[in-house]
């Protein structure tokens, strides 16, 4: 009777220690630096951007002139909210003719906390 109890106790302790560990997860778009850097204003258009980078994570709310590719690494700890450790947002803005006008990159330093009402 003592051996199964010891085995169960050791397994329970081992699982509880493993469950308390933290891990990093990547959420959203997975950037390939070479592909992202290959997009050039004045040369690429919507079709070439989509062929190179794939479908954007988010489109602009009021028009389709800006596409956003968003990637975030978060630290996940059991019983806590995930905490972002790294973020890249690539905003690709197109002209009325569908040609890339500009590319902006943002990181966590540009993030703002918003409390919705």
C-alpha positions in Angstrom: 0.0 0.0 0.0 2.9 2.4 0.7 4.5 2.0 -2.8 1.4 3.1 -4.8 0.9 6.0 -2.3 4.5 7.2 -2.8 4.2 6.9 -6.5 1.0 8.9 -6.7 2.5 11.5 -4.3 5.6 11.8 -6.5 3.6 12.1 -9.7 1.3 14.8 -8.1 4.3 16.8 -6.9 6.0 16.5 -10.3 2.9 17.6 -12.2 2.3 20.5 -9.9 5.9 21.8 -10.4 5.6 21.5 -14.2 2.2 23.3 -14.1 3.8 26.3 -12.4 6.3 26.9 -15.1 6.1 29.7 -17.5 6.3 29.5 -21.3 6.5 31.9 -24.2 3.9 31.7 -27.0 3.8 33.5 -30.4 0.3 34.7 -31.3 -0.8 36.2 -34.6 1.3 36.5 -37.8 4.6 34.7 -37.9 7.1 37.2 -39.5 9.7 36.2 -42.0 12.1 39.1 -41.8 13.3 38.7 -45.4 9.8 38.6 -46.8 8.6 41.5 -44.7 11.7 43.6 -45.7 11.1 42.7 -49.4 8.0 44.9 -49.6 8.8 48.2 -51.2 6.7 51.4 -51.4 6.0 52.5 -55.0 6.8 49.1 -56.4 4.5 46.5 -54.7 0.7 46.4 -54.9 -2.0 44.7 -52.9 -1.7 41.5 -54.9 2.1 41.3 -54.5 1.9 42.0 -50.8 -0.7 39.3 -50.3 1.3 36.9 -52.4 4.5 37.7 -50.3 3.1 38.0 -46.8 -0.3 36.3 -47.0 -3.6 37.6 -45.7 -3.3 40.5 -43.2 -4.1 40.0 -39.6 -6.4 43.1 -39.6 -7.7 45.5 -42.1 -8.2 49.2 -41.3 -11.6 49.9 -39.7 -12.9 52.6 -42.1 -11.3 51.7 -45.4 -9.2 49.0 -47.0 -6.1 51.2 -47.6 -4.2 49.9 -44.6 -3.3 46.3 -43.8 -1.9 45.3 -40.5 0.3 42.2 -39.8 0.5 41.7 -36.1 2.7 39.3 -34.1 3.0 39.1 -30.3 5.1 36.9 -28.0 3.4 36.5 -24.6 4.7 35.0 -21.4 2.1 32.5 -20.1 2.0 31.5 -16.4 -0.7 29.4 -14.9 -3.4 31.5 -13.1 -2.1 34.8 -14.5 -3.1 36.8 -17.5 -0.6 36.4 -20.4 1.9 39.2 -20.5 3.3 40.5 -23.8 7.1 40.4 -24.0 7.5 41.4 -27.7 5.3 42.8 -30.4 5.7 43.8 -34.1 2.9 45.5 -36.0 3.6 46.1 -39.7 1.2 48.6 -41.2 1.1 48.6 -45.0 -0.7 51.6 -46.5 -1.9 51.6 -50.1 -2.7 54.4 -52.5 -6.1 54.7 -54.3 -4.6 52.7 -57.1 -3.6 49.9 -54.8 0.2 50.6 -54.8 2.1 50.5 -51.5 2.6 54.1 -50.3 4.3 53.5 -47.0 5.2 50.8 -44.4 5.3 51.5 -40.7 6.5 49.2 -38.0 5.5 49.4 -34.4 6.7 47.6 -31.2 5.6 47.4 -27.6 6.9 50.9 -26.9 4.0 52.2 -29.0 1.3 50.1 -27.3 -1.3 51.9 -25.3 -3.7 50.5 -22.7 -7.3 51.2 -23.5 -10.3 50.7 -21.2 -13.4 50.2 -23.3 -16.6 51.8 -22.0 
